[in-house]
């Protein structure tokens, strides 16, 4: 098993006043040649947006974009005709494909909104842009791996154009479970949203991450009550 440990405070830090973003991988003005991606996982931004502020209309193409709200309400609007609000307990996905324009704003007048923004290189280019969001909180599984994203339209969670599977682990202290990878050649980027966990000899605290590859399984143990995001992705970049 091959691992790479990313301590929370080793991430890029961009504070624009209205936006405070922590970058797990190189993004915008943060460039680290050793932190470009984990397989096809290109961006993991931990964003906090101030009251009534947000990202104005901007373009994307040929990227799978996943947003997971952590606190507050995030207002989304795009040129596909979608105008929605996502909140904690939801997950949102866009296949940018041939091109999409969208904006994201904090819909709360009195508190910040916090969310994870994740970009994944697709395995199919120039697709028709698409949008989806679902509530995942209703299907939460305590002390188990809750699938929230996959490559399959008919499977649990949202779907994307890539052989990737995302799971949430809401573990009580002392619980552990083996994660078995879905596809050979994939790796898993484990991101601790809350709490404290252990994989092998590596202890992970809040916002720490561990990239795991060249294995077919590993054991995840919660040292405290924890909420953990597991992002299984192909390690080989698209040609």
Secondary structure as GFF3:
##gff-version 3
##sequence-region A 1 239
A	DSSP	beta_strand	2	6	.	.	.	ID=ss1
A	DSSP	three_ten_helix	8	10	.	.	.	ID=ss2
A	DSSP	beta_strand	12	15	.	.	.	ID=ss3
A	DSSP	beta_strand	19	23	.	.	.	ID=ss4
A	DSSP	beta_strand	41	49	.	.	.	ID=ss5
A	DSSP	beta_strand	54	60	.	.	.	ID=ss6
A	DSSP	beta_strand	64	71	.	.	.	ID=ss7
A	DSSP	beta_strand	73	78	.	.	.	ID=ss8
A	DSSP	beta_strand	83	87	.	.	.	ID=ss9
A	DSSP	beta_strand	90	95	.	.	.	ID=ss10
A	DSSP	beta_strand	100	106	.	.	.	ID=ss11
A	DSSP	beta_strand	113	120	.	.	.	ID=ss12
A	DSSP	beta_strand	130	135	.	.	.	ID=ss13
A	DSSP	three_ten_helix	137	139	.	.	.	ID=ss14
A	DSSP	beta_strand	145	150	.	.	.	ID=ss15
A	DSSP	beta_strand	158	159	.	.	.	ID=ss16
A	DSSP	beta_strand	165	171	.	.	.	ID=ss17
A	DSSP	beta_strand	176	180	.	.	.	ID=ss18
A	DSSP	beta_strand	186	194	.	.	.	ID=ss19
A	DSSP	beta_strand	197	199	.	.	.	ID=ss20
A	DSSP	beta_strand	202	204	.	.	.	ID=ss21
A	DSSP	beta_strand	209	213	.	.	.	ID=ss22
A	DSSP	beta_strand	217	222	.	.	.	ID=ss23
A	DSSP	beta_strand	226	234	.	.	.	ID=ss24
###
